[in-house]
Amino acid sequence: MPQYPNQNFNAMRQDAIRRSREMQRRARSAPPAYTPPDPEQGSYHPPVQDTPAPEPAPPPEHSSLQGLIPEELHSLLSDWDGEKLALAALLYLLYKEGADVSLLLALAYILL
């Protein structure tokens, strides 16, 4: 422990004040932040897209699933989106792992 703790504290405080003033001085002399060019001045050129966007691929045929999924289940799942299918898969996995019934019921409620 230093012999004169007040002098050490005062020195650290003076050093902190000096650093703070140095940072403030540097902040004032820093160049201004970047501002994008004004579009009315003519220096702005919006991006031009020469090639048309490719058309999305058609959805896959459901006929490939005909042999794997029973017809009743296929008609039930035909209008489900990816989120509902993911929730159903999560619900099934949690059921197989023996999850809490209240959790399974909450997920089933969200699924509906």
Secondary structure, DSSP 8 states (H G I E B T S, - for coil): --S-HHHHHHHHHHHHHHHHHHHHHHHHHS--------GGGT--------S----------GGGGTTTS-HHHHHHHTT--HHHHHHHHHHHHHHHTT--HHHHHHHHHHH-
